Amino acid sequence: MTLVDVSKLYSTDDRCRELLVRLRWPYGVECLRCKSKNVTDVWTQKKFECSDCHYQFSVTTQTAFHDTHLPLQTWFLAVLLLVEAGKGMSANQLKRTLGIAYKTSWYLCHRIRHAMNETASHEPMGGTVEMDETYVGGAHSGKRGRGADGKEIVIGIRQRGGDLRFFHAEDVKSGTLAKYIQEHISDDVDVVVTDDFSSYPKAVGKLPHETVTHSAGEYVRGDIHTNTVESAFSLLKRGIVGSWHKVSAKHLPAYLNEMTFRFNRRKSSDLFVDTLRHMVSADPLTFEELTA
């Protein structure tokens, strides 16, 4: 899907709504309140009315689009721009591209990211799983990595040949790392590969575990390496430095969710439509909740 495709296929509000209706209710429109399928299309108001409980609703009610004042065509263009930007797109760039206010653009981006977060997978990873941590943000004090002032910790877990997951962590103590391992790595994993950081042996516990000794200059030993998760870290940092520029600690998890959502679907031929499908099933995100 390209910008030209979106502009042609979804050039009117009615066409956008038709797609959202198909994505939200593939088996026919049903009432949001009583789940009845006895629903009438009040097309003059762009709403539906339930004949049983008389509740009126639209295709955007209780979704990521809830109470929006933006044209749906603008939403569709914003979604495409965000999902097709490999290193992410800043709210400022979206503002200039779509000709909207910065506050509107910022809120729009976060509502799309919120829908991406709603789809996060929690299935345990198996096979060969790489795990590592990195440090982002903070003042340029000259010190990098563990112990650097003002930096935020990002834990990365990547199943080789499978999905990637990022987490904003408070610390890298063995108990914290163990929590992520227990929640996201299967008990019958083939092997967990890490570097030689001292917290990992206790955190991994009884799971099969291999390490590469970065402190001694070892980065690859046959199939034992953390290169695939580190390549994902590189993409994240290029997004922060080259696209978003400034990411607050408060909103860092939202950016991590966006990055993993796009990364795990990078080979999908219908990423745009898939994102819209998630947006009509996600809970609303109010501006008050976002800025609380």
Summary of the structure (lengths in Angstrom):
residues: 292
radius of gyration: 21.8
end to end distance: 35.5
largest distance: 71.7
contacts: 857
relative contact order: 0.15
helix: 41%
strand: 16%
